Amino acid sequence: MENPVIDLKGLTKCYGSLKAVDNLNLKIGRGEIFGLLGPNGAGKTTTILMMLGLTEPSSGKALVCGIDATTHPIPVKRKVGYMPDSIGFYDSMSALENLVYTGKLNGLSGSEAHKRALDLMDLIGLGSAVHKRASVFSRGMKQRLGLAEVLIKRPEVIILDEPTLGIDPAGVKEFLALIRQLSREQGLTVLLSSHHLHQVQMVCDRVGIFAAGKMQMEGDIDKLSQNLFADESYSVSITVRNALPVPWEHAAELQSISEVRQLRIAENVVEIACSSDVTPDLVRLFVAKGLDVIGVHRKEFGLDEIYQKYFENNLTEDKTDEKSRGIFQRYLTKK
């Protein structure tokens, strides 16, 4: 990746003998939404603090917009908007007054801050609440106001640390859709830190699985699933009208297709795991054999399956990773 907006090189942070972040290398491009996915205690927030120049790395570098965050933290802060998981406002002030105050702190004139604040309130869907005190805002409204506060200085990068914490499902969907809209329309680079798998999958272009201070793997959902489910990265269920006999006379012919890895027949459903997408070839074969195909469904592996599969393949990890695996397992069990 040429000229990444975020470039972390061997980033490491130690607290005594504990490595909170361990040799992290990561590049994020302009206009990309990257999800930093991991359980609480994985090192996500420590990474963010180093990117903002709020804590020094033990070794390595955090370059943001080409600027070293450790040696030049103030220029980095001018280009980055940061939204923590818990946002505070002046409750006695209106939403508009809070935004204008933040704008002035970022060097805007009063008139410019006022204009931008009004525009942003409309953008985030709170145009009718500009004169309401922040104290009466719901959690979801405060998160939207927090996003406006981040955007008022027109940053090149926004970093969101657990931004949907405590928001109802409908509010989460709207908030994430707004993030994606801003990224696409304004070319904003977004780093979204979360331990909510489904939310990350909804909005991010790429995902990094972060556990025990290390980037365990990263890529888009298709890349991650192909790496972990190499023999079954494309799984197709084909439903026919009538139940099939076992053994099925055409099973061998189906398995002779080089991409087919596994085959399972359950009454009138044939489940086929393939190394690449040969769904059209499979359907043509079924039709050629005189079978009435009434349904075709391709299974896609989401982050839930990816994360579980990753830990299944890494059972020799140390105790810290076992703790991370346990946290995620409890999370998945509650879903």
N, C-alpha and C positions, 0 to 999 in steps of 0.2 A: 504494500500500500504506500503510494507516494504522498508525502506531505500530510500525514495524519494530524487531525486536530488534537487528539489525545494520544500521547506516546509514552508508555510506561516501560522503563528499561531496567530490568533486574531489581525492581523496587522491593525493598526489604525493611521491615520494622521489627525490632526486638525489644522486649521488655524483660531484661534479665536473660534468663535461659529460654524464655518463651518467644517463639517467632510468630507474631501476630499476622504478618504478611511475609511470604517466603519467595523471593526471587520472581516477582510478578512481571511478566512481559505482555503488553497489550497495546494494540493500535486500533483507534476508532476514527473512521473517516468523517468528513463533513456531511451533515445532513443525515447521519446514521443514528438509529435508536438502538443502543446496546443495553441488554439486560444483564446485570451482575447478580447472579442467582446463588443464594446460599443461605444456610440456617443462621440464626442469631449466634454471634460469636465466631463466625467464619473469618472475619477480618475485613468485611466490606466497608464499614464506616471508617476504620483506620486507613484504608486505601484512599477513601474520599478526602479525609483530613490531610493526607500527604499531597494529594492533587491540588488542594486549596492553599497549601503552604501553612497550614495551621499546626502541623507537627512535622518534625524533620525525619526523613528516612534514615535508617541505620546504614544503608548503602543503596546504590541505584539512583535513578532519576525519574522525576515526573514532569514531563513536558506538556504544557497545555497551550495550544495555539503557538507552538514553537518557543514558549517561554519556560524557563526552569522555575517551577513553583517554589523550590526551596530558597534559591538565591534572589528571586524577584517575585515575592508573593503579592505585592500590591498591583502590579500590572496584570497578573493572573486574575485577581479578584475583579478587576474592571471588565474582564472578558467573560467571566463565569457567573452564572446565577445559581445559587445553591438553595434548595428547599429541604430542610430537615424533616424528620418524621413528626415533630411537634413544633407547631408554629405559634408564635406569640404576637399579639397586636395590642395597641393601646385601646382598651375597651371603652374608654370614655369618648373616643374619637370615632367619627364615621368611617366607613370603608374608604370613601374618597379622601378624607383627611389623612388616613394612614398611608395611602398610596402616594399622595402628594408629598408627605413628609419623607418617605423613602426616596422619592425622586430627587428631592432637594439634597438629601444626604449623598446621593450619587452625582451631584454636581449640576443638576438641571435647574434652570430658572423656575420661578414660581408658575409662570404662565405655561411654560413647556411641560412641567410636571403635571399641571392640571389637565392640559389637553391629552397627554398620553394616558393619564389615569382614567379619564372618561372613555377613551377609545378602548382601553384594556377591559374596563368593566363591561362594556358591550361585548367584547370578544369572548370573555369567559362566561357570558350569560347572566351577569349580575347587574345589568344596566338599570334595572328598576330598584336596586337596593343601594345605590351610591350614597345616599344620605342616612342609611341605617347604621346604628352603632355596631361595631364589631362584636360587642358582647352578646348580641341577640342572634348572631350567625350560628347555624348548625355546623357540625364538623365538616360536612361536605362543602358548605359555602366558604368556610375558612380555608379549606384546601384550595379552592378556586381563587380566593383572594390572595393566598400565598403565592400561587402561580403568577398572578398579575404583579405582585410585588417583585418577584424574580425577573419578570420580563420588562419592567419599566425602564431599566437601564439599557435595554436592547443588547443582551449578551449574545455571544457566539456559541456558547455552550451552556446547557443547563444540567445540573446534577440533582436528581430527585432521590432522596433516601426514604424508602418506605412511604411513598406519598399517598397511598390509599388506605393507610391504617385507620380503622374505625369508621370507614365510609360504607354505607349500605350498598348492596350489589348494583342497583340501578345507577347510583352515584359514581361507583367505580367505573362502570362501562362508559358513562359520559365523560368522566375525567380522562380516561385513557384515550378515548376518541379525540378529545381536544389536544392532547399531547401529540398524537400522530398528525393531526391537522396542522399544528404549528410547525412540526418538523418538516412536513412536506411543502408547506406554503412559504416558510421563511428560511428554510435550509438550516434549521437549528440542529446542532449535534446534541443528543440526549444520552446521558448515562442514568439508567434507572436501576437502583439497588433495591432488591426485594427478596423475600423468601416465599412469596405467593406464586407458585408455578403457573397457574392458569392465567393470571393477570400479565405476567411477563410474556407468555406465549401470544397473548392477544395483540400486543403492540410492538414488540421488538423485532428488528431485522436480524440481529445476531444475539446469541446468548452465551455467557460464560458461566460454567458451573464452578463455584468457588467454595472450597471446604478446607478447614484446617490451615488457613492462610495461603493456600495454593490454588492456582487456576488449574483445575483438573482436566477440563477440556472446553473448547469454545468453537462456535460456528453457528450457522443457521440450523433450523430444526431438521431439514432434510439431511444436512451433512452429519449432524450428530446421530440421527437415527440410522443412517447408512453405516457409520463407523461402528455402532453398537449392535445393530441388527443386520450384519453383513449378509447372513444367509436367508433372511426373511424381511429385508427392508421394504419389500412390496408384498403385501399380503392381501389376497383377493378372495372374497366369498361369492360363489356363484350358486344361485338357487334355481332349481328346475321344478317343473310342475309335479312330477311323480317321484316317489322314493326310489333310490338307486340300490341295486343289489350289492352285497359284499361277499366275495370280491366283485368289483366292477370290471367288466370286460375291457373298458377303454382306459383303465388306470395306467397301465404300462405305457400306452401311447402318450398319455398326458405327461407322465414322468420322463419321457424321452426328450421333451423340450429342455434344452440345456439350462435355461434360466430357472426352471422349477427345482426347488430344494426339498420341499415337504408337501405331503398331500394327506388330507384327512376327509373322510366321508361320514356324514351324519344324516341319515335318512335322505332328504332331498337337497341337502346343502353340501357343496364341495369347497373346502377351505384349502387354498393353495398359497404356499409361501414361495416367493420368487426373489432372485437376486437383482432383477430389473423389472420395469413395468411392461409386461407382455399381455396385459388384459385383453386387447383386441384379438390377439392370436388365440387366447384361451376361449373367448366367446365364439370365435369362428369355428373352432374345433367342436365345441359343444353343439352348435347348430348343424354342422356337417354330419354329426352322429345322430341327428334326428331328435335331439332333446329340446324341449320347450323351456328356454331360459326366461324366467319371470323376475329375476333380480340379480344385480351385480353390485357388490359393495367392496370398495377398496379401503382397507384399514390403514389409518395414518397414526404413526407413533407420536404421541405428544410428550411434553416434558415430564409428566408423571412417569410414563413408561421408561423414558430415557434415563431419568435420575435413578429409578429403581434398578434398571439394567446395569447402569454404571457401577453401582455398589455391589451387585451380584458378581460382576466380573473382577472386583477388587477386594476380595475377602481377606487379603493379607495386609490390609492397611493397619496403621498404628492405632492406638487407643483413642487418640484425638479424632481421627476419621470415623472410628466406630461410634463415638458420641455424636458426630454430625449425622451419620447414617440413622442413628436412633431418633434424633430430632425430626428428620425428614419422614421417617417411617410413621411416627406418631402424627405428623401433619397429614400424611396421605390417608391414614386410617380414619381421621376425623371427617374427611371430605364426604 
